[in-house]
Amino acid sequence: MQDDNLPDEELASYLAALSPQGDPESTGAGRRFGGAEVYQLRLPLMANEQLRELAAHYQTSPMALAQEWVLQRLEWESQHFHRR
């Protein structure tokens, strides 16, 4: 049983990661997270609804589906850009 007087280190670590003054490996928009960069994506309402419907169809999250598409498109662009 955990002593209620001891700090919850997992909770403290989680809150520190969310803090805008925290470590540069946070999830703040445009900030680094490990080896990745965080981007905010704004979609028109109709596009957002389409993304949600497709994600539900593929049994994934809208964010995961959008990320997959961006990575696929970057790979495609990379292949075609280098052929020029």
PDB file of N, CA, C and O in Angstrom:
ATOM      1  N   MET A   1       0.845  -1.187   0.000  1.00  0.00           N
ATOM      2  CA  MET A   1       0.000   0.000   0.000  1.00  0.00           C
ATOM      3  C   MET A   1       0.880   1.235   0.000  1.00  0.00           C
ATOM      4  O   MET A   1       1.863   1.294   0.739  1.00  0.00           O
ATOM      5  N   GLN A   2       0.536   2.239  -0.831  1.00  0.00           N
ATOM      6  CA  GLN A   2       1.336   3.449  -0.943  1.00  0.00           C
ATOM      7  C   GLN A   2       1.026   4.394   0.209  1.00  0.00           C
ATOM      8  O   GLN A   2      -0.134   4.579   0.578  1.00  0.00           O
ATOM      9  N   ASP A   3       2.066   4.987   0.772  1.00  0.00           N
ATOM     10  CA  ASP A   3       1.915   5.954   1.855  1.00  0.00           C
ATOM     11  C   ASP A   3       1.370   7.251   1.261  1.00  0.00           C
ATOM     12  O   ASP A   3       1.975   7.807   0.344  1.00  0.00           O
ATOM     13  N   ASP A   4       0.228   7.747   1.769  1.00  0.00           N
ATOM     14  CA  ASP A   4      -0.404   8.954   1.240  1.00  0.00           C
ATOM     15  C   ASP A   4       0.436  10.202   1.454  1.00  0.00           C
ATOM     16  O   ASP A   4       0.190  11.220   0.807  1.00  0.00           O
ATOM     17  N   ASN A   5       1.420  10.151   2.343  1.00  0.00           N
ATOM     18  CA  ASN A   5       2.257  11.310   2.612  1.00  0.00           C
ATOM     19  C   ASN A   5       3.421  11.419   1.636  1.00  0.00           C
ATOM     20  O   ASN A   5       4.064  12.467   1.562  1.00  0.00           O
ATOM     21  N   LEU A   6       3.707  10.345   0.875  1.00  0.00           N
ATOM     22  CA  LEU A   6       4.789  10.373  -0.097  1.00  0.00           C
ATOM     23  C   LEU A   6       4.293  10.969  -1.406  1.00  0.00           C
ATOM     24  O   LEU A   6       3.143  10.751  -1.787  1.00  0.00           O
ATOM     25  N   PRO A   7       5.147  11.720  -2.101  1.00  0.00           N
ATOM     26  CA  PRO A   7       4.719  12.302  -3.380  1.00  0.00           C
ATOM     27  C   PRO A   7       4.516  11.207  -4.431  1.00  0.00           C
ATOM     28  O   PRO A   7       5.236  10.209  -4.457  1.00  0.00           O
ATOM     29  N   ASP A   8       3.536  11.416  -5.282  1.00  0.00           N
ATOM     30  CA  ASP A   8       3.269  10.497  -6.383  1.00  0.00           C
ATOM     31  C   ASP A   8       4.208  10.886  -7.524  1.00  0.00           C
ATOM     32  O   ASP A   8       3.937  11.839  -8.254  1.00  0.00           O
ATOM     33  N   GLU A   9       5.309  10.150  -7.676  1.00  0.00           N
ATOM     34  CA  GLU A   9       6.332  10.522  -8.657  1.00  0.00           C
ATOM     35  C   GLU A   9       5.825  10.404 -10.087  1.00  0.00           C
ATOM     36  O   GLU A   9       6.217  11.201 -10.939  1.00  0.00           O
ATOM     37  N   GLU A  10       4.970   9.436 -10.372  1.00  0.00           N
ATOM     38  CA  GLU A  10       4.415   9.290 -11.718  1.00  0.00           C
ATOM     39  C   GLU A  10       3.552  10.493 -12.068  1.00  0.00           C
ATOM     40  O   GLU A  10       3.646  11.027 -13.173  1.00  0.00           O
ATOM     41  N   LEU A  11       2.707  10.924 -11.128  1.00  0.00           N
ATOM     42  CA  LEU A  11       1.868  12.098 -11.354  1.00  0.00           C
ATOM     43  C   LEU A  11       2.728  13.348 -11.499  1.00  0.00           C
ATOM     44  O   LEU A  11       2.461  14.177 -12.370  1.00  0.00           O
ATOM     45  N   ALA A  12       3.737  13.496 -10.678  1.00  0.00           N
ATOM     46  CA  ALA A  12       4.619  14.666 -10.755  1.00  0.00           C
ATOM     47  C   ALA A  12       5.338  14.716 -12.100  1.00  0.00           C
ATOM     48  O   ALA A  12       5.487  15.787 -12.689  1.00  0.00           O
ATOM     49  N   SER A  13       5.785  13.558 -12.585  1.00  0.00           N
ATOM     50  CA  SER A  13       6.457  13.493 -13.881  1.00  0.00           C
ATOM     51  C   SER A  13       5.505  13.873 -15.010  1.00  0.00           C
ATOM     52  O   SER A  13       5.877  14.613 -15.920  1.00  0.00           O
ATOM     53  N   TYR A  14       4.278  13.366 -14.946  1.00  0.00           N
ATOM     54  CA  TYR A  14       3.267  13.674 -15.952  1.00  0.00           C
ATOM     55  C   TYR A  14       2.964  15.170 -15.970  1.00  0.00           C
ATOM     56  O   TYR A  14       2.922  15.782 -17.038  1.00  0.00           O
ATOM     57  N   LEU A  15       2.754  15.754 -14.805  1.00  0.00           N
ATOM     58  CA  LEU A  15       2.455  17.187 -14.722  1.00  0.00           C
ATOM     59  C   LEU A  15       3.633  18.032 -15.188  1.00  0.00           C
ATOM     60  O   LEU A  15       3.429  19.070 -15.818  1.00  0.00           O
ATOM     61  N   ALA A  16       4.840  17.619 -14.897  1.00  0.00           N
ATOM     62  CA  ALA A  16       6.026  18.356 -15.347  1.00  0.00           C
ATOM     63  C   ALA A  16       6.121  18.330 -16.869  1.00  0.00           C
ATOM     64  O   ALA A  16       6.529  19.317 -17.482  1.00  0.00           O
ATOM     65  N   ALA A  17       5.744  17.204 -17.484  1.00  0.00           N
ATOM     66  CA  ALA A  17       5.788  17.116 -18.942  1.00  0.00           C
ATOM     67  C   ALA A  17       4.758  18.037 -19.583  1.00  0.00           C
ATOM     68  O   ALA A  17       4.972  18.523 -20.694  1.00  0.00           O
ATOM     69  N   LEU A  18       3.650  18.281 -18.904  1.00  0.00           N
ATOM     70  CA  LEU A  18       2.613  19.158 -19.436  1.00  0.00           C
ATOM     71  C   LEU A  18       2.915  20.633 -19.204  1.00  0.00           C
ATOM     72  O   LEU A  18       2.325  21.495 -19.856  1.00  0.00           O
ATOM     73  N   SER A  19       3.809  20.924 -18.302  1.00  0.00           N
ATOM     74  CA  SER A  19       4.121  22.305 -17.941  1.00  0.00           C
ATOM     75  C   SER A  19       4.817  23.016 -19.085  1.00  0.00           C
ATOM     76  O   SER A  19       5.794  22.493 -19.619  1.00  0.00           O
ATOM     77  N   PRO A  20       4.339  24.213 -19.486  1.00  0.00           N
ATOM     78  CA  PRO A  20       4.994  24.933 -20.576  1.00  0.00           C
ATOM     79  C   PRO A  20       6.415  25.378 -20.215  1.00  0.00           C
ATOM     80  O   PRO A  20       7.229  25.620 -21.106  1.00  0.00           O
ATOM     81  N   GLN A  21       6.718  25.487 -18.926  1.00  0.00           N
ATOM     82  CA  GLN A  21       8.060  25.860 -18.518  1.00  0.00           C
ATOM     83  C   GLN A  21       8.929  24.629 -18.301  1.00  0.00           C
ATOM     84  O   GLN A  21      10.082  24.740 -17.884  1.00  0.00           O
ATOM     85  N   GLY A  22       8.380  23.474 -18.581  1.00  0.00           N
ATOM     86  CA  GLY A  22       9.094  22.226 -18.314  1.00  0.00           C
ATOM     87  C   GLY A  22      10.174  21.942 -19.335  1.00  0.00           C
ATOM     88  O   GLY A  22      10.636  22.825 -20.058  1.00  0.00           O
ATOM     89  N   ASP A  23      10.545  20.728 -19.365  1.00  0.00           N
ATOM     90  CA  ASP A  23      11.574  20.224 -20.253  1.00  0.00           C
ATOM     91  C   ASP A  23      11.222  20.501 -21.707  1.00  0.00           C
ATOM     92  O   ASP A  23      10.045  20.473 -22.064  1.00  0.00           O
ATOM     93  N   PRO A  24      12.235  20.773 -22.577  1.00  0.00           N
ATOM     94  CA  PRO A  24      11.926  21.000 -23.992  1.00  0.00           C
ATOM     95  C   PRO A  24      11.288  19.805 -24.675  1.00  0.00           C
ATOM     96  O   PRO A  24      10.740  19.950 -25.768  1.00  0.00           O
ATOM     97  N   GLU A  25      11.341  18.623 -24.064  1.00  0.00           N
ATOM     98  CA  GLU A  25      10.669  17.459 -24.636  1.00  0.00           C
ATOM     99  C   GLU A  25       9.252  17.401 -24.096  1.00  0.00           C
ATOM    100  O   GLU A  25       8.866  16.443 -23.428  1.00  0.00           O
ATOM    101  N   SER A  26       8.481  18.440 -24.396  1.00  0.00           N
ATOM    102  CA  SER A  26       7.094  18.506 -23.961  1.00  0.00           C
ATOM    103  C   SER A  26       6.198  18.411 -25.177  1.00  0.00           C
ATOM    104  O   SER A  26       6.676  18.264 -26.302  1.00  0.00           O
ATOM    105  N   THR A  27       4.897  18.495 -24.951  1.00  0.00           N
ATOM    106  CA  THR A  27       3.954  18.404 -26.062  1.00  0.00           C
ATOM    107  C   THR A  27       3.389  19.759 -26.443  1.00  0.00           C
ATOM    108  O   THR A  27       2.340  19.809 -27.086  1.00  0.00           O
ATOM    109  N   GLY A  28       4.026  20.850 -26.084  1.00  0.00           N
ATOM    110  CA  GLY A  28       3.568  22.171 -26.490  1.00  0.00           C
ATOM    111  C   GLY A  28       3.601  22.287 -28.001  1.00  0.00           C
ATOM    112  O   GLY A  28       4.473  21.702 -28.643  1.00  0.00           O
ATOM    113  N   ALA A  29       2.661  23.037 -28.586  1.00  0.00           N
ATOM    114  CA  ALA A  29       2.569  23.158 -30.045  1.00  0.00           C
ATOM    115  C   ALA A  29       3.890  23.628 -30.633  1.00  0.00           C
ATOM    116  O   ALA A  29       4.451  24.633 -30.196  1.00  0.00           O
ATOM    117  N   GLY A  30       4.382  22.896 -31.625  1.00  0.00           N
ATOM    118  CA  GLY A  30       5.616  23.258 -32.287  1.00  0.00           C
ATOM    119  C   GLY A  30       6.868  22.946 -31.488  1.00  0.00           C
ATOM    120  O   GLY A  30       7.969  23.281 -31.924  1.00  0.00           O
ATOM    121  N   ARG A  31       6.733  22.324 -30.351  1.00  0.00           N
ATOM    122  CA  ARG A  31       7.890  22.008 -29.512  1.00  0.00           C
ATOM    123  C   ARG A  31       8.318  20.572 -29.774  1.00  0.00           C
ATOM    124  O   ARG A  31       7.553  19.773 -30.313  1.00  0.00           O
ATOM    125  N   ARG A  32       9.520  20.262 -29.397  1.00  0.00           N
ATOM    126  CA  ARG A  32      10.057  18.916 -29.613  1.00  0.00           C
ATOM    127  C   ARG A  32       9.521  17.945 -28.573  1.00  0.00           C
ATOM    128  O   ARG A  32       9.292  18.324 -27.424  1.00  0.00           O
ATOM    129  N   PHE A  33       9.325  16.706 -28.968  1.00  0.00           N
ATOM    130  CA  PHE A  33       8.932  15.631 -28.057  1.00  0.00           C
ATOM    131  C   PHE A  33       9.757  14.427 -28.458  1.00  0.00           C
ATOM    132  O   PHE A  33       9.442  13.731 -29.423  1.00  0.00           O
ATOM    133  N   GLY A  34      10.820  14.190 -27.703  1.00  0.00           N
ATOM    134  CA  GLY A  34      11.742  13.118 -28.086  1.00  0.00           C
ATOM    135  C   GLY A  34      12.365  13.475 -29.412  1.00  0.00           C
ATOM    136  O   GLY A  34      12.948  14.552 -29.540  1.00  0.00           O
ATOM    137  N   GLY A  35      12.265  12.617 -30.399  1.00  0.00           N
ATOM    138  CA  GLY A  35      12.807  12.884 -31.724  1.00  0.00           C
ATOM    139  C   GLY A  35      11.762  13.413 -32.680  1.00  0.00           C
ATOM    140  O   GLY A  35      11.965  13.368 -33.893  1.00  0.00           O
ATOM    141  N   ALA A  36      10.645  13.914 -32.168  1.00  0.00           N
ATOM    142  CA  ALA A  36       9.553  14.361 -33.029  1.00  0.00           C
ATOM    143  C   ALA A  36       9.228  15.827 -32.787  1.00  0.00           C
ATOM    144  O   ALA A  36       9.641  16.409 -31.784  1.00  0.00           O
ATOM    145  N   GLU A  37       8.496  16.410 -33.701  1.00  0.00           N
ATOM    146  CA  GLU A  37       8.024  17.779 -33.602  1.00  0.00           C
ATOM    147  C   GLU A  37       6.499  17.736 -33.534  1.00  0.00           C
ATOM    148  O   GLU A  37       5.874  16.891 -34.176  1.00  0.00           O
ATOM    149  N   VAL A  38       5.908  18.622 -32.777  1.00  0.00           N
ATOM    150  CA  VAL A  38       4.456  18.659 -32.620  1.00  0.00           C
ATOM    151  C   VAL A  38       3.893  19.783 -33.476  1.00  0.00           C
ATOM    152  O   VAL A  38       4.366  20.916 -33.397  1.00  0.00           O
ATOM    153  N   TYR A  39       2.885  19.481 -34.295  1.00  0.00           N
ATOM    154  CA  TYR A  39       2.212  20.460 -35.137  1.00  0.00           C
ATOM    155  C   TYR A  39       0.730  20.465 -34.801  1.00  0.00           C
ATOM    156  O   TYR A  39       0.143  19.433 -34.474  1.00  0.00           O
ATOM    157  N   GLN A  40       0.146  21.638 -34.889  1.00  0.00           N
ATOM    158  CA  GLN A  40      -1.291  21.756 -34.692  1.00  0.00           C
ATOM    159  C   GLN A  40      -1.929  21.845 -36.079  1.00  0.00           C
ATOM    160  O   GLN A  40      -1.443  22.586 -36.933  1.00  0.00           O
ATOM    161  N   LEU A  41      -2.998  21.110 -36.307  1.00  0.00           N
ATOM    162  CA  LEU A  41      -3.648  21.051 -37.609  1.00  0.00           C
ATOM    163  C   LEU A  41      -5.094  21.505 -37.471  1.00  0.00           C
ATOM    164  O   LEU A  41      -5.860  20.921 -36.704  1.00  0.00           O
ATOM    165  N   ARG A  42      -5.468  22.539 -38.206  1.00  0.00           N
ATOM    166  CA  ARG A  42      -6.849  23.018 -38.193  1.00  0.00           C
ATOM    167  C   ARG A  42      -7.512  22.617 -39.510  1.00  0.00           C
ATOM    168  O   ARG A  42      -6.984  22.878 -40.591  1.00  0.00           O
ATOM    169  N   LEU A  43      -8.670  21.983 -39.401  1.00  0.00           N
ATOM    170  CA  LEU A  43      -9.401  21.526 -40.576  1.00  0.00           C
ATOM    171  C   LEU A  43     -10.775  22.181 -40.612  1.00  0.00           C
ATOM    172  O   LEU A  43     -11.352  22.466 -39.562  1.00  0.00           O
ATOM    173  N   PRO A  44     -11.308  22.422 -41.810  1.00  0.00           N
ATOM    174  CA  PRO A  44     -12.701  22.864 -41.903  1.00  0.00           C
ATOM    175  C   PRO A  44     -13.612  21.803 -41.289  1.00  0.00           C
ATOM    176  O   PRO A  44     -13.255  20.625 -41.251  1.00  0.00           O
ATOM    177  N   LEU A  45     -14.773  22.211 -40.815  1.00  0.00           N
ATOM    178  CA  LEU A  45     -15.673  21.281 -40.129  1.00  0.00           C
ATOM    179  C   LEU A  45     -16.011  20.050 -40.967  1.00  0.00           C
ATOM    180  O   LEU A  45     -16.044  18.936 -40.444  1.00  0.00           O
ATOM    181  N   MET A  46     -16.259  20.237 -42.251  1.00  0.00           N
ATOM    182  CA  MET A  46     -16.604  19.082 -43.111  1.00  0.00           C
ATOM    183  C   MET A  46     -15.428  18.115 -43.210  1.00  0.00           C
ATOM    184  O   MET A  46     -15.620  16.901 -43.146  1.00  0.00           O
ATOM    185  N   ALA A  47     -14.226  18.635 -43.364  1.00  0.00           N
ATOM    186  CA  ALA A  47     -13.042  17.770 -43.451  1.00  0.00           C
ATOM    187  C   ALA A  47     -12.821  17.054 -42.127  1.00  0.00           C
ATOM    188  O   ALA A  47     -12.453  15.879 -42.112  1.00  0.00           O
ATOM    189  N   ASN A  48     -13.040  17.746 -41.025  1.00  0.00           N
ATOM    190  CA  ASN A  48     -12.882  17.134 -39.712  1.00  0.00           C
ATOM    191  C   ASN A  48     -13.866  15.979 -39.531  1.00  0.00           C
ATOM    192  O   ASN A  48     -13.504  14.926 -39.005  1.00  0.00           O
ATOM    193  N   GLU A  49     -15.101  16.178 -39.964  1.00  0.00           N
ATOM    194  CA  GLU A  49     -16.100  15.114 -39.858  1.00  0.00           C
ATOM    195  C   GLU A  49     -15.719  13.918 -40.733  1.00  0.00           C
ATOM    196  O   GLU A  49     -15.865  12.768 -40.318  1.00  0.00           O
ATOM    197  N   GLN A  50     -15.234  14.191 -41.936  1.00  0.00           N
ATOM    198  CA  GLN A  50     -14.796  13.101 -42.816  1.00  0.00           C
ATOM    199  C   GLN A  50     -13.648  12.325 -42.183  1.00  0.00           C
ATOM    200  O   GLN A  50     -13.628  11.095 -42.225  1.00  0.00           O
ATOM    201  N   LEU A  51     -12.695  13.044 -41.598  1.00  0.00           N
ATOM    202  CA  LEU A  51     -11.564  12.394 -40.952  1.00  0.00           C
ATOM    203  C   LEU A  51     -12.036  11.513 -39.802  1.00  0.00           C
ATOM    204  O   LEU A  51     -11.561  10.388 -39.646  1.00  0.00           O
ATOM    205  N   ARG A  52     -12.965  12.018 -39.001  1.00  0.00           N
ATOM    206  CA  ARG A  52     -13.497  11.228 -37.876  1.00  0.00           C
ATOM    207  C   ARG A  52     -14.205   9.971 -38.371  1.00  0.00           C
ATOM    208  O   ARG A  52     -14.029   8.893 -37.803  1.00  0.00           O
ATOM    209  N   GLU A  53     -15.003  10.105 -39.426  1.00  0.00           N
ATOM    210  CA  GLU A  53     -15.727   8.954 -39.964  1.00  0.00           C
ATOM    211  C   GLU A  53     -14.766   7.903 -40.517  1.00  0.00           C
ATOM    212  O   GLU A  53     -14.938   6.709 -40.271  1.00  0.00           O
ATOM    213  N   LEU A  54     -13.755   8.349 -41.265  1.00  0.00           N
ATOM    214  CA  LEU A  54     -12.788   7.408 -41.817  1.00  0.00           C
ATOM    215  C   LEU A  54     -11.969   6.744 -40.711  1.00  0.00           C
ATOM    216  O   LEU A  54     -11.692   5.546 -40.775  1.00  0.00           O
ATOM    217  N   ALA A  55     -11.590   7.504 -39.718  1.00  0.00           N
ATOM    218  CA  ALA A  55     -10.832   6.930 -38.601  1.00  0.00           C
ATOM    219  C   ALA A  55     -11.667   5.874 -37.886  1.00  0.00           C
ATOM    220  O   ALA A  55     -11.151   4.814 -37.533  1.00  0.00           O
ATOM    221  N   ALA A  56     -12.947   6.149 -37.671  1.00  0.00           N
ATOM    222  CA  ALA A  56     -13.824   5.172 -37.033  1.00  0.00           C
ATOM    223  C   ALA A  56     -13.925   3.908 -37.904  1.00  0.00           C
ATOM    224  O   ALA A  56     -13.894   2.790 -37.390  1.00  0.00           O
ATOM    225  N   HIS A  57     -14.044   4.098 -39.216  1.00  0.00           N
ATOM    226  CA  HIS A  57     -14.115   2.965 -40.139  1.00  0.00           C
ATOM    227  C   HIS A  57     -12.865   2.092 -40.038  1.00  0.00           C
ATOM    228  O   HIS A  57     -12.953   0.864 -40.041  1.00  0.00           O
ATOM    229  N   TYR A  58     -11.691   2.743 -39.949  1.00  0.00           N
ATOM    230  CA  TYR A  58     -10.426   2.019 -39.869  1.00  0.00           C
ATOM    231  C   TYR A  58     -10.039   1.649 -38.434  1.00  0.00           C
ATOM    232  O   TYR A  58      -8.959   1.110 -38.191  1.00  0.00           O
ATOM    233  N   GLN A  59     -10.924   1.943 -37.503  1.00  0.00           N
ATOM    234  CA  GLN A  59     -10.733   1.630 -36.084  1.00  0.00           C
ATOM    235  C   GLN A  59      -9.419   2.208 -35.550  1.00  0.00           C
ATOM    236  O   GLN A  59      -8.609   1.509 -34.941  1.00  0.00           O
ATOM    237  N   THR A  60      -9.239   3.496 -35.797  1.00  0.00           N
ATOM    238  CA  THR A  60      -8.087   4.222 -35.303  1.00  0.00           C
ATOM    239  C   THR A  60      -8.544   5.617 -34.898  1.00  0.00           C
ATOM    240  O   THR A  60      -9.723   5.945 -35.032  1.00  0.00           O
ATOM    241  N   SER A  61      -7.643   6.425 -34.415  1.00  0.00           N
ATOM    242  CA  SER A  61      -8.000   7.792 -34.038  1.00  0.00           C
ATOM    243  C   SER A  61      -7.800   8.731 -35.226  1.00  0.00           C
ATOM    244  O   SER A  61      -6.989   8.449 -36.109  1.00  0.00           O
ATOM    245  N   PRO A  62      -8.529   9.836 -35.254  1.00  0.00           N
ATOM    246  CA  PRO A  62      -8.319  10.808 -36.326  1.00  0.00           C
ATOM    247  C   PRO A  62      -6.857  11.285 -36.380  1.00  0.00           C
ATOM    248  O   PRO A  62      -6.305  11.457 -37.467  1.00  0.00           O
ATOM    249  N   MET A  63      -6.237  11.497 -35.225  1.00  0.00           N
ATOM    250  CA  MET A  63      -4.844  11.954 -35.196  1.00  0.00           C
ATOM    251  C   MET A  63      -3.910  10.911 -35.795  1.00  0.00           C
ATOM    252  O   MET A  63      -3.018  11.254 -36.570  1.00  0.00           O
ATOM    253  N   ALA A  64      -4.102   9.647 -35.448  1.00  0.00           N
ATOM    254  CA  ALA A  64      -3.239   8.588 -35.974  1.00  0.00           C
ATOM    255  C   ALA A  64      -3.407   8.467 -37.487  1.00  0.00           C
ATOM    256  O   ALA A  64      -2.428   8.263 -38.204  1.00  0.00           O
ATOM    257  N   LEU A  65      -4.633   8.590 -37.971  1.00  0.00           N
ATOM    258  CA  LEU A  65      -4.883   8.495 -39.405  1.00  0.00           C
ATOM    259  C   LEU A  65      -4.246   9.671 -40.144  1.00  0.00           C
ATOM    260  O   LEU A  65      -3.613   9.479 -41.182  1.00  0.00           O
ATOM    261  N   ALA A  66      -4.410  10.879 -39.620  1.00  0.00           N
ATOM    262  CA  ALA A  66      -3.809  12.060 -40.245  1.00  0.00           C
ATOM    263  C   ALA A  66      -2.283  11.941 -40.253  1.00  0.00           C
ATOM    264  O   ALA A  66      -1.635  12.281 -41.242  1.00  0.00           O
ATOM    265  N   GLN A  67      -1.719  11.461 -39.153  1.00  0.00           N
ATOM    266  CA  GLN A  67      -0.263  11.305 -39.087  1.00  0.00           C
ATOM    267  C   GLN A  67       0.211  10.286 -40.123  1.00  0.00           C
ATOM    268  O   GLN A  67       1.214  10.504 -40.802  1.00  0.00           O
ATOM    269  N   GLU A  68      -0.508   9.183 -40.237  1.00  0.00           N
ATOM    270  CA  GLU A  68      -0.152   8.158 -41.226  1.00  0.00           C
ATOM    271  C   GLU A  68      -0.185   8.739 -42.631  1.00  0.00           C
ATOM    272  O   GLU A  68       0.724   8.492 -43.424  1.00  0.00           O
ATOM    273  N   TRP A  69      -1.220   9.507 -42.948  1.00  0.00           N
ATOM    274  CA  TRP A  69      -1.342  10.104 -44.276  1.00  0.00           C
ATOM    275  C   TRP A  69      -0.218  11.092 -44.563  1.00  0.00           C
ATOM    276  O   TRP A  69       0.331  11.109 -45.665  1.00  0.00           O
ATOM    277  N   VAL A  70       0.120  11.904 -43.586  1.00  0.00           N
ATOM    278  CA  VAL A  70       1.201  12.874 -43.780  1.00  0.00           C
ATOM    279  C   VAL A  70       2.518  12.143 -44.031  1.00  0.00           C
ATOM    280  O   VAL A  70       3.275  12.518 -44.927  1.00  0.00           O
ATOM    281  N   LEU A  71       2.793  11.109 -43.249  1.00  0.00           N
ATOM    282  CA  LEU A  71       4.029  10.357 -43.438  1.00  0.00           C
ATOM    283  C   LEU A  71       4.061   9.662 -44.800  1.00  0.00           C
ATOM    284  O   LEU A  71       5.106   9.627 -45.451  1.00  0.00           O
ATOM    285  N   GLN A  72       2.921   9.109 -45.238  1.00  0.00           N
ATOM    286  CA  GLN A  72       2.856   8.479 -46.557  1.00  0.00           C
ATOM    287  C   GLN A  72       3.100   9.512 -47.655  1.00  0.00           C
ATOM    288  O   GLN A  72       3.828   9.245 -48.611  1.00  0.00           O
ATOM    289  N   ARG A  73       2.496  10.680 -47.520  1.00  0.00           N
ATOM    290  CA  ARG A  73       2.659  11.717 -48.534  1.00  0.00           C
ATOM    291  C   ARG A  73       4.095  12.233 -48.574  1.00  0.00           C
ATOM    292  O   ARG A  73       4.630  12.492 -49.652  1.00  0.00           O
ATOM    293  N   LEU A  74       4.714  12.381 -47.423  1.00  0.00           N
ATOM    294  CA  LEU A  74       6.110  12.811 -47.395  1.00  0.00           C
ATOM    295  C   LEU A  74       7.012  11.798 -48.082  1.00  0.00           C
ATOM    296  O   LEU A  74       7.935  12.177 -48.803  1.00  0.00           O
ATOM    297  N   GLU A  75       6.756  10.528 -47.866  1.00  0.00           N
ATOM    298  CA  GLU A  75       7.524   9.483 -48.530  1.00  0.00           C
ATOM    299  C   GLU A  75       7.329   9.564 -50.041  1.00  0.00           C
ATOM    300  O   GLU A  75       8.295   9.477 -50.800  1.00  0.00           O
ATOM    301  N   TRP A  76       6.081   9.731 -50.476  1.00  0.00           N
ATOM    302  CA  TRP A  76       5.771   9.840 -51.905  1.00  0.00           C
ATOM    303  C   TRP A  76       6.467  11.058 -52.510  1.00  0.00           C
ATOM    304  O   TRP A  76       7.083  10.959 -53.571  1.00  0.00           O
ATOM    305  N   GLU A  77       6.371  12.202 -51.840  1.00  0.00           N
ATOM    306  CA  GLU A  77       7.011  13.433 -52.324  1.00  0.00           C
ATOM    307  C   GLU A  77       8.518  13.258 -52.400  1.00  0.00           C
ATOM    308  O   GLU A  77       9.152  13.718 -53.350  1.00  0.00           O
ATOM    309  N   SER A  78       9.090  12.602 -51.413  1.00  0.00           N
ATOM    310  CA  SER A  78      10.531  12.367 -51.391  1.00  0.00           C
ATOM    311  C   SER A  78      10.969  11.541 -52.596  1.00  0.00           C
ATOM    312  O   SER A  78      11.986  11.845 -53.220  1.00  0.00           O
ATOM    313  N   GLN A  79      10.214  10.507 -52.925  1.00  0.00           N
ATOM    314  CA  GLN A  79      10.546   9.666 -54.054  1.00  0.00           C
ATOM    315  C   GLN A  79      10.419  10.423 -55.365  1.00  0.00           C
ATOM    316  O   GLN A  79      11.266  10.272 -56.246  1.00  0.00           O
ATOM    317  N   HIS A  80       9.385  11.228 -55.509  1.00  0.00           N
ATOM    318  CA  HIS A  80       9.166  11.952 -56.763  1.00  0.00           C
ATOM    319  C   HIS A  80      10.032  13.196 -56.882  1.00  0.00           C
ATOM    320  O   HIS A  80      10.399  13.590 -57.989  1.00  0.00           O
ATOM    321  N   PHE A  81      10.356  13.809 -55.776  1.00  0.00           N
ATOM    322  CA  PHE A  81      11.200  15.003 -55.798  1.00  0.00           C
ATOM    323  C   PHE A  81      12.600  14.664 -56.269  1.00  0.00           C
ATOM    324  O   PHE A  81      13.203  15.430 -57.021  1.00  0.00           O
ATOM    325  N   HIS A  82      13.133  13.515 -55.834  1.00  0.00           N
ATOM    326  CA  HIS A  82      14.486  13.142 -56.183  1.00  0.00           C
ATOM    327  C   HIS A  82      14.616  12.640 -57.616  1.00  0.00           C
ATOM    328  O   HIS A  82      15.733  12.494 -58.113  1.00  0.00           O
ATOM    329  N   ARG A  83      13.511  12.375 -58.283  1.00  0.00           N
ATOM    330  CA  ARG A  83      13.551  11.922 -59.684  1.00  0.00           C
ATOM    331  C   ARG A  83      13.693  13.098 -60.635  1.00  0.00           C
ATOM    332  O   ARG A  83      14.036  12.905 -61.801  1.00  0.00           O
ATOM    333  N   ARG A  84      13.440  14.289 -60.170  1.00  0.00           N
ATOM    334  CA  ARG A  84      13.492  15.471 -61.063  1.00  0.00           C
ATOM    335  C   ARG A  84      14.890  15.873 -61.394  1.00  0.00           C
ATOM    336  O   ARG A  84      15.097  16.840 -62.127  1.00  0.00           O
TER     337      ARG A  84
END
